[in-house]
Amino acid sequence: MAKIGSSDLDVSAFCLGANVFGWTADADTSRAVLDAYVAAGGNFIDTADSYMWRTPGNSGGESETIIGDWMAERGNRDDLVIATKVGSWPQRPGLSAANITAAVEDSLRRLRTDHIDLYYAHRDDPDTVQEETLDAFDALVRAGKVRAIGASNFSAERLRSALEISARDGLASYVALQPHYNLMERSEFETALAPLLESEGLSCVPYYALAKGFLTGKYRTDGPEVTSARAAGARAYLDDRGIRVLAVLDEIAAGHEVPVAAVALAWLAAAPTVVAPIASARTPEQLDQLLPMHDLRLTDDELRLLSYVSE
């Protein structure tokens, strides 16, 4: 377990992404994945009010509803750290005080809980002054409806500005950032954001930790055709650099006798400021490919080699 930033939230080393719940995983399969994750010692689940509104037949909030029903059935709410988000769902857009106040009540109802452990601004809202957003988040923390707040998809400049406002006005401050960061997507985070997180004591909880599935190793130039909702995005990484990364992942995975995906997650988990990479699994079998990262410790040479070939 590790703490998220300056909060009192203790989380497992792998965060289960719930964006597939109600999308590529139906309610029963989602519950099976959640059961397997908790049975393996996981306690950190990431969702959003917008998951997955784009799916035909959905309107948004499906993932939160599945998680809320599952927690009620299992009676395990107090054992979990639940993260959700506000701001990117078309029915609840932006980070105005009015929207945050309404959206949190919706999320609490769907999650069937009286508090959210980590509440993210899903994406920056340039149309709302940051003082208004942070005032609204601070009110939720003071009311006990939210334990800690985080930012997702923020630039370094806007994150720094928000931190300065919170410090100046004595408001609740972001304790975590959720950026797009993995072996194949490194430059933006490592150049601008990582130094800021390190200096300010924030934790990184990166999404797309497996590069839309590419870092599971199932996408190969000479491999079978893979059909999935993310296949096109994953295949975009299958260039010379991606092939080199897969070759090193294969070698290291064979040496540790673990799946390729676990090695990719272990590299990310070892990065400065990263507290828990986020990855999703639409079946318990897919989850089995990820869970070995909990006990996997890559050597310094292995970490350096992966960093080198993925530059």
C-alpha positions in Angstrom: 0.0 0.0 0.0 1.1 3.6 -0.7 -0.5 7.0 0.1 -1.8 9.3 -2.5 0.0 12.6 -2.2 -0.6 14.3 1.1 -4.0 12.5 1.6 -4.7 9.7 4.0 -5.8 7.4 1.2 -3.8 4.1 1.2 -4.0 2.3 -2.2 -2.8 -0.9 -3.8 0.0 -0.7 -6.4 -2.4 -1.4 -9.3 -5.6 0.6 -9.9 -8.4 -1.1 -11.6 -9.9 1.0 -14.4 -13.6 0.6 -14.6 -14.2 2.4 -18.0 -15.0 -1.0 -19.6 -17.9 -1.7 -17.1 -21.1 -1.2 -19.0 -19.2 -1.0 -22.2 -17.3 -4.1 -23.3 -18.0 -5.9 -20.0 -21.6 -6.4 -18.9 -22.8 -6.1 -15.3 -22.2 -9.8 -14.4 -18.8 -9.9 -16.0 -17.8 -6.6 -14.3 -18.8 -8.0 -10.9 -16.6 -11.1 -11.6 -13.6 -8.8 -12.5 -14.2 -6.7 -9.3 -14.4 -9.9 -7.1 -11.2 -11.2 -8.6 -9.4 -7.9 -8.2 -10.4 -7.6 -4.5 -9.5 -11.2 -3.8 -6.0 -10.5 -5.1 -5.6 -7.7 -2.6 -6.6 -4.7 -4.8 -8.6 -1.8 -3.2 -8.3 1.1 -5.7 -11.0 1.5 -8.4 -11.2 4.3 -10.9 -14.4 5.3 -12.7 -16.1 8.5 -14.0 -19.7 9.8 -14.4 -19.2 9.8 -18.2 -18.4 6.0 -18.4 -19.6 5.0 -20.9 -22.1 7.4 -22.4 -20.9 6.9 -26.0 -21.9 3.2 -26.1 -25.2 2.6 -28.0 -28.0 2.2 -25.5 -26.1 4.0 -22.7 -26.5 7.5 -21.4 -23.6 7.7 -18.9 -23.1 6.6 -15.3 -23.3 2.9 -16.1 -19.9 2.1 -14.6 -20.6 3.9 -11.4 -24.0 2.1 -11.1 -22.3 -1.3 -11.6 -19.7 -0.5 -8.9 -22.3 0.8 -6.5 -24.6 -2.2 -6.9 -21.6 -4.5 -6.4 -20.4 -2.7 -3.3 -23.9 -2.9 -1.8 -24.1 -6.6 -2.6 -20.7 -7.3 -1.1 -20.9 -4.9 1.8 -17.2 -3.9 1.2 -17.4 -0.1 0.7 -15.2 0.7 3.7 -12.4 -1.6 2.3 -12.1 0.3 -1.0 -10.8 3.6 -2.4 -13.2 4.8 -5.0 -12.1 7.5 -7.5 -14.6 9.1 -9.9 -14.6 12.2 -12.0 -16.6 15.2 -13.1 -16.5 17.5 -16.1 -16.5 15.5 -19.3 -20.0 14.0 -19.5 -22.2 16.0 -21.9 -25.0 15.9 -19.4 -22.8 17.4 -16.7 -20.1 19.3 -18.6 -17.4 21.6 -17.1 -16.1 22.5 -13.7 -18.6 25.3 -12.6 -19.6 25.2 -9.0 -23.2 24.5 -10.0 -22.2 21.5 -12.1 -19.8 20.0 -9.5 -22.5 20.4 -6.8 -25.0 18.6 -8.9 -22.7 16.0 -10.4 -21.3 14.8 -7.1 -24.9 14.0 -5.9 -25.5 12.0 -9.0 -22.3 10.0 -8.5 -23.0 9.4 -4.8 -26.4 8.1 -5.7 -25.1 5.8 -8.4 -22.2 4.5 -6.3 -24.7 4.0 -3.4 -22.3 5.7 -0.9 -22.1 8.8 1.2 -18.6 9.8 0.2 -16.1 9.7 -2.7 -12.5 9.0 -1.8 -10.8 10.7 -4.7 -12.8 13.1 -6.9 -11.1 14.3 -10.1 -11.7 17.2 -12.4 -11.9 15.0 -15.5 -10.4 17.6 -17.7 -9.5 21.3 -17.5 -12.3 23.8 -18.1 -10.9 27.1 -19.4 -14.4 28.6 -19.4 -14.6 28.5 -15.5 -12.2 30.4 -13.3 -10.2 28.0 -11.2 -11.2 29.8 -8.0 -14.8 28.8 -8.6 -13.9 25.2 -9.2 -11.6 24.9 -6.2 -14.2 26.6 -3.9 -16.7 24.0 -5.0 -14.3 21.1 -4.4 -13.3 22.6 -1.0 -17.0 22.7 0.0 -17.4 19.0 -0.8 -14.3 18.1 1.3 -15.6 20.2 4.2 -19.0 18.6 4.0 -17.4 15.1 4.1 -18.7 14.1 0.7 -15.2 13.9 -0.8 -12.0 12.9 1.0 -9.5 14.2 -1.5 -9.4 15.9 -4.9 -7.4 15.3 -8.1 -6.9 16.6 -11.6 -6.9 14.7 -14.8 -5.7 15.8 -18.2 -4.3 19.1 -16.9 -1.3 20.9 -18.4 1.6 21.7 -16.0 0.8 25.4 -16.3 -2.9 24.9 -15.3 -2.0 22.5 -12.5 0.6 24.8 -11.1 -2.0 27.6 -11.1 -4.6 25.6 -9.3 -2.1 24.6 -6.6 -1.1 28.2 -6.1 -4.7 29.2 -5.7 -5.5 26.5 -3.2 -2.4 27.5 -1.2 -3.2 31.2 -1.4 -6.9 30.8 -0.4 -6.6 28.0 2.0 -8.7 25.6 -0.1 -8.5 21.9 -0.6 -5.7 21.1 -3.0 -5.2 18.5 -5.7 -3.2 15.6 -4.3 -3.0 13.5 -7.5 -2.8 13.9 -11.3 -4.2 11.4 -13.7 -2.3 11.9 -17.0 -1.9 9.8 -20.2 1.4 8.1 -19.5 3.0 4.8 -20.4 6.0 3.3 -22.1 4.8 4.5 -25.4 3.6 8.0 -24.3 6.3 9.6 -22.2 7.6 13.0 -23.4 4.8 15.3 -22.2 4.5 13.9 -18.7 8.2 13.4 -18.1 9.2 16.8 -19.4 6.7 19.1 -17.8 4.5 17.3 -15.4 6.7 14.9 -13.5 9.0 17.7 -12.1 6.0 19.6 -10.9 4.4 16.6 -9.2 7.7 15.8 -7.5 8.3 19.3 -6.2 4.7 19.7 -5.0 4.3 16.2 -3.5 1.5 15.0 -5.8 1.0 11.4 -6.9 0.7 10.3 -10.5 -2.1 7.8 -11.3 -1.6 7.3 -15.1 -4.3 6.1 -17.4 -3.9 4.1 -20.6 -1.1 2.4 -18.7 -1.0 -0.4 -21.3 -1.2 2.0 -24.3 -4.8 1.0 -25.3 -3.8 -2.7 -25.0 -0.6 -2.5 -27.1 1.6 -3.3 -24.1 -0.2 -6.5 -23.5 1.8 -8.0 -26.4 -1.3 -9.3 -28.3 -0.7 -6.9 -31.2 2.1 -8.1 -33.5 3.1 -7.5 -37.1 3.1 -11.3 -37.7 0.4 -12.1 -35.2 -3.3 -13.0 -35.6 -5.8 -10.2 -36.3 -7.2 -8.8 -33.0 -10.7 -7.4 -33.0 -11.6 -5.1 -30.1 -12.9 -1.7 -29.3 -9.3 -0.4 -29.0 -7.6 -2.3 -31.7 -7.1 0.6 -34.1 -5.5 2.7 -31.3 -3.3 -0.1 -30.2 -2.0 -0.9 -33.7 -0.9 2.7 -34.1 2.0 1.9 -31.9 3.1 -1.0 -34.0 6.1 0.8 -35.7 9.8 0.2 -35.4 9.9 1.7 -31.9 6.9 -0.3 -30.7 8.4 -3.5 -32.1 11.7 -2.9 -30.2 9.7 -2.2 -27.0 7.8 -5.5 -27.4 11.0 -7.4 -27.9 12.5 -6.2 -24.7 9.2 -6.8 -22.8 9.1 -10.3 -24.1 12.7 -10.9 -22.9 12.1 -9.5 -19.4 8.7 -11.3 -19.1 10.3 -14.6 -20.0 13.0 -14.1 -17.4 10.5 -13.4 -14.6 7.9 -15.9 -15.9 5.2 -13.3 -15.9 2.9 -11.8 -18.6 4.2 -9.0 -20.8 1.5 -6.7 -19.5 2.7 -7.1 -15.9 6.2 -6.0 -17.0 4.8 -2.8 -18.7 2.9 -2.0 -15.5 5.9 -2.7 -13.3 8.0 -0.2 -15.3 5.4 2.4 -14.9 4.9 1.7 -11.2 8.7 2.2 -10.7 8.6 5.7 -12.2 9.1 8.7 -9.9 5.8 10.0 -8.4 3.7 7.1 -9.8 1.6 5.6 -7.0 -0.6 3.2 -9.0 -1.0 2.7 -12.8 -4.6 2.3 -14.1 -5.4 -0.6 -16.3 -8.8 -2.2 -17.2 -9.8 -5.8 -17.7 -13.0 -6.8 -19.3 -12.8 -10.4 -18.1 -11.2 -12.2 -15.1 -8.8 -13.9 -17.5 -7.6 -10.5 -18.7 -7.1 -9.4 -15.1 -4.9 -12.5 -14.5 -2.4 -11.0 -17.0 -2.1 -7.8 -14.9 -2.1 -9.0 -11.3 1.5 -10.3 -11.3 2.7 -6.7 -11.3 1.9 -6.6 -7.6 4.9 -8.7 -6.7 7.1 -7.9 -9.7 10.2 -5.8 -9.0 12.3 -5.1 -12.1 16.0 -4.7 -11.8 17.7 -1.4 -12.4 19.2 -2.7 -15.6 15.7 -3.9 -16.8 14.2 -0.5 -16.0 17.0 1.3 -17.8 16.7 -0.9 -20.9 12.9 -0.4 -21.2 13.4 3.4 -20.8 16.1 3.3 -23.5 14.2 1.4 -26.1 11.0 3.4 -25.5 12.6 6.8 -25.8 
